[in-house]
Amino acid sequence: MSANTSPTGQQTTTATSNDATQDSAFLKACRREPVPHTPVWFMRQAGRSLPEYLKVREGIAMLDSCMMPELVTEITLQPVRRHKVDAAIYFSDIVVPLKAIGIDLDIKPGVGPVIAEPIRTRADLARLRDLTPEDVPYVTEAIGMLTAELGATPLIGFAGAPFTLASYLVEGGPSRNHERTKAMMYGDPQLWADLVDRLAEITGAFLKVQIEAGASAVQLFDSWVGALAPADYRRAVLPASAKVFDAVAPYGVPRIHFGVGTGELLGLMGEAGADVVGVDWRVPLDEAARRVGPGKALQGNLDPAVLFAPTPAVEAKTREVLDAAAGLEGHIFNLGHGVMPNMDPDALTRLVQYVHEQTAR
Ligand SMILES: Cc1c2[nH]c(c1CCC(=O)O)Cc1[nH]c(c(CCC(=O)O)c1C)Cc1[nH]c(c(CCC(=O)O)c1C)Cc1[nH]c(c(C)c1CCC(=O)O)C2
């Protein structure tokens, strides 16, 4: 590692300045440079299906675990050791920055984030104060430990995008139809715009903390934005997501943008400012590339449920993904959404090996 100067003028020692990390297949693919093999990582690879994860998490609540740097380091490293994936993703959750600024919330096992007092009025907005690095000291500490341990393997930082965070905050928890969220978006456009703008500020600040600490790429999860039509996305969401990407642009680290059911939004999600667009399994990657347009890498997109089929079927479906990606300038292999809790970890390890073998150049 060597010292470099961050856009804020501070001297930092980060993984972004590590030549071996910069030469990794993952970062090369993000930059659309030639790679020795197609890089692979899995959304939600940390935790969930790994017995060693369940063991270290025993008796520790999800949100508490996110604030324990040594535990975060161990959990983040587990899938790298086991599966030999090409990148690590920082173990945390999209609601951590909200908790850090004082929003009363919890992550309920089997349910997801639950907000004690939802954000529904202009007065409620005042509870969404700015986030500073001092609010999340455990993030800086854990990422420092991680980049030292990871060596050449890049660390991906992440955050929830304004729409997906707003949905949890307005609904008060997980939602199938996002009724209250859309009611605010259509019924009080100014309040909605102010809410997502506030969330963009917080999210941008949270990603900056992760990059300053040593993350070499960031992913913005807009998991539930596929619920919107393109015109509504363009008007009510794109400006806020673009603000997040603009906030981290000066660092020059690759920015990945992902959502589920976003086939009709892929072009707009690229326009919001991503360098890499994540694609779920519903759109083949060659078609996704046409929708996104030139100048961006793609990430995806094996249907996670395929991992429950026998190995020959997994390999056949993986081959389809690789064939569709053959003409792309930059491809990062991933699932079309996250690892599921009851997935066989060995199937994931075999999948990494298979993609590496099939794409060795
Ligand atoms: C929508 C969303 C959330 N959190 C996240 C998203 C976006 C990704 C996506 O679309 O899947 C992102 C997330 N959450 C978690 C990570 C860490 C990295 C990783 O797992 O690889 C990441 C990247 C840990 C977690 N976040 C959560 C767990 C499981 C809880 C536990 O292990 O106790 C983990 C490992 C909890 C959580 N948190 C959230 C949900 C829907 C859940 C699942 C609830 C459940 O089914 O139990 C909100």
The ligand as an ORCA input file, in Angstrom:
! r2SCAN-3c Opt
* xyz 0 1
  C     -32.878     -4.864      0.545
  C     -31.584     -5.065      1.303
  C     -31.454     -5.222      2.706
  N     -30.093     -5.366      2.952
  C     -29.395     -5.361      1.784
  C     -30.310     -5.138      0.741
  C     -29.930     -4.968     -0.696
  C     -29.547     -6.278     -1.283
  C     -30.673     -7.085     -1.800
  O     -31.452     -6.604     -2.616
  O     -30.730     -8.275     -1.419
  C     -27.949     -5.444      1.565
  C     -27.152     -6.340      2.418
  N     -27.476     -6.918      3.615
  C     -26.434     -7.642      4.083
  C     -25.343     -7.446      3.190
  C     -23.937     -7.893      3.528
  C     -23.114     -8.503      2.560
  C     -23.526     -9.873      2.121
  O     -24.453    -10.485      2.705
  O     -22.849    -10.351      1.197
  C     -25.802     -6.676      2.118
  C     -25.077     -6.249      0.855
  C     -26.370     -8.430      5.334
  C     -27.628     -8.979      5.853
  N     -28.812     -8.324      6.022
  C     -29.723     -9.171      6.580
  C     -29.120    -10.434      6.795
  C     -29.797    -11.643      7.405
  C     -30.007    -11.470      8.872
  C     -29.161    -12.341      9.737
  O     -28.251    -13.071      9.279
  O     -29.417    -12.272     10.952
  C     -27.800    -10.323      6.361
  C     -26.712    -11.359      6.413
  C     -31.109     -8.802      6.953
  C     -31.856     -8.104      5.878
  N     -31.671     -6.788      5.511
  C     -32.508     -6.484      4.454
  C     -33.257     -7.650      4.149
  C     -34.292     -7.747      3.055
  C     -32.840     -8.653      5.041
  C     -33.266    -10.100      5.053
  C     -34.226    -10.420      6.137
  C     -34.239    -11.940      6.302
  O     -34.679    -12.633      5.380
  O     -33.805    -12.401      7.378
  C     -32.504     -5.195      3.751
*
